[in-house]
Amino acid sequence: MKAVVYDRYGPPEVLRIKDVEKPTPEDDQILIKIRAATVGKADGEMRSFTFPLWLQLPLRLMFGAKKPRIKILGQEIAGDVEAVGAHVSDFKAGDAVMAALERFGGHAEYICVPAKSAVVQMAPDVPYEQAACLTVFGLNALHFIRKAKIKPGENVVINGAGGSIGTVMVQLAKLEGAEVTAVDSADKLSMLSGIGADHVIDFAQHDFTRLGNKFDVIIDVAGTGSYSRCLRALNPGGRYVMANPMFIPMVRSLFTNRIGTKRVLFQFASYSKEGLTHLGALAQAGKLTPVIDRTYSLDEIIDAHRYVDTGAKQGSVVVTM
Ligand SMILES: NC(=O)c1ccc[n+]([C@@H]2O[C@H](COP(=O)([O-])OP(=O)(O)OC[C@H]3O[C@@H](n4cnc5c(N)ncnc54)[C@H](OP(=O)(O)O)[C@@H]3O)[C@@H](O)[C@H]2O)c1
């Protein structure tokens, strides 16, 4: 089968298409013929190894000190089950499925995943391209929205709203009945208004924490908000959700959470079948539509990574097989 592999960290040009052995499902696995996958910021970060300083050492130990241990990137997929292992009863050949991959591997024609992992039947009317965008990024968006415990009418700001996670988050926050302020770069603001944001802010022009507005919930997806100013911009009882947390703010949150009524939350998302099914049902009902900026073929993977690296993408970038 065809797969996109890389043997060293670096720019998009380290990626190449290679013929690799097609996997065979173990007893508890299903074999998926991948139809669509996404190229996200995390794929670029894994490829180039440009992580925040405090994450460099643990991630190098986990993913390979000198060269990548995981050879095939891609965290989000949708496709068709081609075969199932002897102990699998929940899926059968021909089922359309969407899956969040904990160990990457989605930039290929096939993958085997455990049937018990975050893989579910696709909602019938949702295209593969859209379903793929709702897996890892959708689950992250759902996780942080649930953490925030938004009540109808609450004032919610999402910092870094224009990307893969943020565009799903804006729509989920609106479904909770929130008044949503979306913060991102100027060229993404009309798209953000189009998916339901009530207010938009260009971060290059204004710092949302310095405008004198008070929020019930701040969700920082970009991870660029100042910890102290975010806390000051919260109403009493407000929640500051760090979706992309840095080390020092995480330590500071341990003290903040012991006093007063404002709370800081940063727990990482887990990948669940329940979450995927919920997101699929919202998409099926027309309540949630992933924003897809561009679609590339697998052969154009280097161009897809180059585009994601520019930071210009709105929502998600998809590759189709
Ligand atoms: N499993 C995962 O993949 C996972 C899980 C949790 C968290 N994360 C991390 O969460 C972050 C966001 O993920 P994502 O996939 O949504 O990334 P993304 O698609 O690149 O979206 C991030 C958005 O933040 C914007 N931004 C950059 N600087 C900003 C600033 N100073 N203020 C406000 N907005 C700013 C970016 O706009 P411009 O590019 O135009 O500047 C972009 O639209 C990434 O760092 C990712 O590694 C990833």
The ligand as a Tripos MOL2 file, in Angstrom:
@<TRIPOS>MOLECULE
LIG
   48    52     1     0     0
SMALL
NO_CHARGES

@<TRIPOS>ATOM
      1 N1         -4.1050   16.1300   19.4910 N.am      1 LIG1
      2 C1         -3.8370   17.3440   19.0530 C.2       1 LIG1
      3 O1         -3.5480   17.5240   17.8960 O.2       1 LIG1
      4 C2         -3.9140   18.4890   20.0120 C.ar      1 LIG1
      5 C3         -4.6240   18.3750   21.1670 C.ar      1 LIG1
      6 C4         -4.6980   19.4740   22.0340 C.ar      1 LIG1
      7 C5         -4.0000   20.6160   21.7540 C.ar      1 LIG1
      8 N2         -3.2660   20.6730   20.6190 N.ar      1 LIG1
      9 C6         -2.5030   21.8920   20.3360 C.3       1 LIG1
     10 O2         -3.4480   22.9540   20.3170 O.3       1 LIG1
     11 C7         -3.0040   23.9460   19.4150 C.3       1 LIG1
     12 C8         -4.1230   24.3170   18.5000 C.3       1 LIG1
     13 O3         -4.4620   23.2160   17.6900 O.3       1 LIG1
     14 P1         -5.1910   23.4080   16.3150 P.3       1 LIG1
     15 O4         -5.0710   22.1030   15.6230 O.co2     1 LIG1
     16 O5         -6.5330   24.0110   16.4620 O.co2     1 LIG1
     17 O6         -4.1970   24.4570   15.6300 O.3       1 LIG1
     18 P2         -4.4760   25.4080   14.3900 P.3       1 LIG1
     19 O7         -5.4090   24.7390   13.4670 O.co2     1 LIG1
     20 O8         -3.1510   25.8540   13.8880 O.co2     1 LIG1
     21 O9         -5.2410   26.6490   15.0610 O.3       1 LIG1
     22 C9         -4.6270   27.5580   15.9350 C.3       1 LIG1
     23 C10        -5.1660   28.9440   15.6140 C.3       1 LIG1
     24 O10        -4.6260   29.8700   16.5700 O.3       1 LIG1
     25 C11        -4.3110   31.0680   15.8720 C.3       1 LIG1
     26 N3         -3.3530   31.8810   16.6200 N.ar      1 LIG1
     27 C12        -1.9940   31.8880   16.5260 C.ar      1 LIG1
     28 N4         -1.4770   32.8120   17.3670 N.ar      1 LIG1
     29 C13        -2.5260   33.3900   17.9860 C.ar      1 LIG1
     30 C14        -2.6410   34.4110   18.9660 C.ar      1 LIG1
     31 N5         -1.5560   35.0380   19.4580 N.pl3     1 LIG1
     32 N6         -3.8710   34.7440   19.3850 N.ar      1 LIG1
     33 C15        -4.9800   34.1440   18.8970 C.ar      1 LIG1
     34 N7         -4.9380   33.1680   17.9610 N.ar      1 LIG1
     35 C16        -3.7180   32.7820   17.5090 C.ar      1 LIG1
     36 C17        -3.7810   30.5760   14.5560 C.3       1 LIG1
     37 O11        -3.8410   31.6190   13.5940 O.3       1 LIG1
     38 P3         -2.5760   32.0310   12.6670 P.3       1 LIG1
     39 O12        -1.9480   30.7450   12.2750 O.co2     1 LIG1
     40 O13        -3.2190   32.7850   11.5310 O.co2     1 LIG1
     41 O14        -1.6670   32.8610   13.4700 O.co2     1 LIG1
     42 C18        -4.7490   29.4340   14.2280 C.3       1 LIG1
     43 O15        -5.8870   29.8850   13.5300 O.3       1 LIG1
     44 C19        -1.7700   23.3950   18.6950 C.3       1 LIG1
     45 O16        -0.6020   23.9550   19.2210 O.3       1 LIG1
     46 C20        -1.8480   21.9140   18.9720 C.3       1 LIG1
     47 O17        -0.5850   21.2790   19.0120 O.3       1 LIG1
     48 C21        -3.2470   19.6530   19.7280 C.ar      1 LIG1
@<TRIPOS>BOND
     1     1     2 1
     2     2     3 2
     3     2     4 1
     4     4     5 ar
     5     4    48 ar
     6     5     6 ar
     7     6     7 ar
     8     7     8 ar
     9     8     9 1
    10     8    48 ar
    11     9    10 1
    12     9    46 1
    13    10    11 1
    14    11    12 1
    15    11    44 1
    16    12    13 1
    17    13    14 1
    18    14    15 2
    19    14    16 1
    20    14    17 1
    21    17    18 1
    22    18    19 2
    23    18    20 1
    24    18    21 1
    25    21    22 1
    26    22    23 1
    27    23    24 1
    28    23    42 1
    29    24    25 1
    30    25    26 1
    31    25    36 1
    32    26    27 ar
    33    26    35 ar
    34    27    28 ar
    35    28    29 ar
    36    29    30 ar
    37    29    35 ar
    38    30    31 1
    39    30    32 ar
    40    32    33 ar
    41    33    34 ar
    42    34    35 ar
    43    36    37 1
    44    36    42 1
    45    37    38 1
    46    38    39 2
    47    38    40 1
    48    38    41 1
    49    42    43 1
    50    44    45 1
    51    44    46 1
    52    46    47 1
@<TRIPOS>SUBSTRUCTURE
     1 LIG1         1 GROUP 0 **** ****
